[in-house]
């Protein structure tokens, strides 16, 4: 695996990961997320706006997008990992782990000390990168407005 620049492309055996949003296939991303358990029915416009306001990672086989993740961050202290997926037909190849390695090693995210994510699955994958269940869930709060998409 080689890193071409601080935030552009990392290549490995015919696959690559890029943070260049112009490479994203928004239709692939929207189709997956709108059918997911965490944001079922989310609009294309909301997916696009969310991506535009995040550090987005696309996973590609040649020019076809096969995975995605985004980090919502202030680039100094806090980051929230969201919308992580690898298309079903590409699972089991280690691409999810490779994606997470590239996210956690991204140069612009090295100062982040507090990461969060919300997931019903893939706990073992995230634990490999230091994520764990909340130690004090009673100190965390959330606000979900009716009609808003879940993230």
N, C-alpha and C positions, 0 to 999 in steps of 0.2 A: 504494500500500500504506500502510495506517495501522496504528499500534500503539495498541490501546485501553488497555492498561495494561502494567505491567512484565512480567507473565508470563501474560497471559490469551489474547487473540485478536488475530490479524492477518488482515485481509480483503483479497481481491483478485479482482475479476471473478467473483463467484459461488462462489469457493473461500475457505476460511479454515483457519487453523492455530491450534490451541488447546493449551495445556498443562493445561487443566482435565480431570483424569482422569475426572470424572463423565460427560463427553461420549464417552469411548472406547467403541467397540464391541469388547469383548474377544473376541467370536467371530470377527470379521473378522481381528483381529490374530493370534489363535491359529491360525486356518485358514491364514494365509499363512506364519507362522513354522514351524509343524509340518510344512509341506511344503517348507521351504527347505533349501538345501544345508548351512546352518550349524547348524540345530537340528532336524533331521528327527525327527519323532516326539515332540517335547517335549510334556509334558502341559499341559492348560489351567491347572491349578493353578500350575505352574512359570512359565508365561508371566505369569499374573496377579501372582504374587509378585514377579517381576522388574520388572514395570511399577510396582508399588506402591513399590518401593525405588529408583526412578529418576525423573529429570525426563523425562516423556513428552510427545511432540509428536504430536498427531493432525492429519491433513490431511483436510478434508471438502469435499464438494460438497453444498451445502445441509446436510441432516442426515445424509448418508451418508458413512461413513468410507471414504476411498480411499487413505490412506497413513499412515505411522507412522515414528517413530524414537524412541529413548530415549537419554539420557545418564546414565551411571553416574558419579557425581562426589562429591568431598568439598567442592566449591564454593570451594576456595581454591587448589589447585595442579594437581590431576589430574582428567582426564575421559576416559571411554571411550565412544565412539559405537557403538551396537549396534542391531540389528534394524531397519535402515533399509529401507523399501520404499514404492513407489507401485504400486497395482494395475495390472496389465498394460494394461488398456483406457484408462488415464489417462497412460501413459508418452508421452514425446515432446512434452509440453505445457509443459515447463519447471518442473513442480511439484517435482521432486527438487532442482533448483537452488534454487528458492524456499524449500523446506524447509530446506536447508542454510544459506542466508542467514539465516533466522530462528533457527536453532540457534546459529550462530556469533555472531549479534548479540544474543542473549538477554542482558538486563541482569545476571542472576545468574551468568552464565558468563564475564564479562569478565575476571576475575582469573586464569582458568585459563591456565597456560603450557604444560602438557604434555597433548596429546591423543593418543589411540590409537584405532585401529579395525582390524578384521580383515575383509578382503574379497577375494573372487575376481573381482569385477567392478566396474564404475563407477569405475575408478581415475582416469580423466580428470575426472570430476565432483569427486572429493575433492581432486585436485591444484589445482583452481581455488580452493580454500579453504586452501591451504598444506600439505596432507598430502603426504607423500613416503615412499618406501620407507625402511626403517630404515637409518641410516648405519652403525650398529654392531650388527647383529643378534646377534653373538656375546655381547653383554652382557645380552641379554634371555633370560629363562627362562620356562617355563610348566609348570604341573602340571595334568594332565587325569586325573581319577579315573575308573575304569571305572563305567559306568552313569550318569555325569553328562551333562547336555546341554551341547553346545558353545555358547559365546557369542562 
